[in-house]
């Protein structure tokens, strides 16, 4: 199933915030992404309907198994691509901005080859 880039970004943000703070609420996502509470509310409703998240009675957002899998994959792509760009000499700020753009459009095959190359490079460096 194909998921929209915006949904991937929301899921990744929820994952990152949950790692930082444990509990994540819609307002946290809105603040992190610099979106309005109304926009986030609509997005969270859609993610809930598509079974990517659940929201408990206290308003805390939790990734479902399906949502977690997507969030982890997107986060891994983001981090690895940024690290590779930094290794190539790109500034950290630019590397993270660019990796955010690249992570959504890169095929699984290309990402796996980049990951393989990067891991081999690190192992050979040690």
NORBEL-V685664 format. One record per residue. N is the residue number from 1. RES is the residue in one small letter. SS is DSSP state (A for helix, B for strand, O for the rest). PHI is phi in whole degrees, 0 to 359 (* if undefined). Layout:
n: (N | N)
res: (RES | RES)
ss: (SS | SS)
phi: (PHI | PHI)
//
This chain:
n: (1 | 2 | 3 | 4 | 5 | 6 | 7 | 8 | 9 | 10 | 11 | 12 | 13 | 14 | 15 | 16 | 17 | 18 | 19 | 20 | 21 | 22 | 23 | 24 | 25 | 26 | 27 | 28 | 29 | 30 | 31 | 32 | 33 | 34 | 35 | 36 | 37 | 38 | 39 | 40 | 41 | 42 | 43 | 44 | 45 | 46 | 47 | 48 | 49 | 50 | 51 | 52 | 53 | 54 | 55 | 56 | 57 | 58 | 59 | 60 | 61 | 62 | 63 | 64 | 65 | 66 | 67 | 68 | 69 | 70 | 71 | 72 | 73 | 74 | 75 | 76 | 77 | 78 | 79 | 80 | 81 | 82 | 83 | 84 | 85 | 86 | 87 | 88 | 89 | 90 | 91 | 92 | 93 | 94 | 95 | 96 | 97 | 98 | 99 | 100 | 101 | 102 | 103 | 104 | 105 | 106 | 107 | 108 | 109 | 110 | 111 | 112 | 113 | 114 | 115 | 116 | 117 | 118 | 119 | 120 | 121 | 122 | 123 | 124 | 125 | 126)
res: (x | x | x | x | x | x | x | x | x | x | x | x | x | x | x | x | x | x | x | x | x | x | x | x | x | x | x | x | x | x | x | x | x | x | x | x | x | x | x | x | x | x | x | x | x | x | x | x | x | x | x | x | x | x | x | x | x | x | x | x | x | x | x | x | x | x | x | x | x | x | x | x | x | x | x | x | x | x | x | x | x | x | x | x | x | x | x | x | x | x | x | x | x | x | x | x | x | x | x | x | x | x | x | x | x | x | x | x | x | x | x | x | x | x | x | x | x | x | x | x | x | x | x | x | x | x)
ss: (O | O | O | O | A | A | A | A | A | A | A | A | A | A | A | A | A | A | A | A | A | O | O | O | O | A | A | A | A | A | A | A | A | O | O | O | A | A | A | A | A | A | A | A | A | A | A | A | A | O | O | O | B | B | B | O | O | O | O | O | B | B | B | O | A | A | A | A | A | A | A | A | A | A | A | A | A | A | A | A | A | A | A | A | A | A | A | O | O | O | O | A | A | A | A | A | A | A | A | A | A | A | A | A | A | O | O | A | A | A | A | A | A | A | A | A | A | A | A | A | A | A | A | A | A | O)
phi: (* | 275 | 245 | 290 | 303 | 297 | 295 | 300 | 296 | 298 | 297 | 297 | 298 | 299 | 300 | 298 | 295 | 292 | 291 | 284 | 241 | 84 | 265 | 231 | 240 | 304 | 297 | 295 | 295 | 301 | 295 | 295 | 266 | 59 | 245 | 286 | 299 | 296 | 298 | 294 | 301 | 296 | 296 | 294 | 299 | 296 | 295 | 294 | 297 | 271 | 64 | 264 | 220 | 233 | 232 | 279 | 297 | 269 | 87 | 280 | 267 | 231 | 285 | 281 | 304 | 296 | 293 | 299 | 300 | 294 | 300 | 296 | 297 | 295 | 298 | 299 | 301 | 303 | 295 | 294 | 296 | 298 | 299 | 296 | 298 | 296 | 300 | 281 | 107 | 284 | 299 | 301 | 300 | 293 | 300 | 289 | 296 | 293 | 295 | 295 | 284 | 287 | 304 | 275 | 259 | 284 | 292 | 301 | 300 | 297 | 298 | 298 | 290 | 296 | 298 | 300 | 300 | 295 | 295 | 297 | 298 | 294 | 294 | 288 | 286 | 284)
//
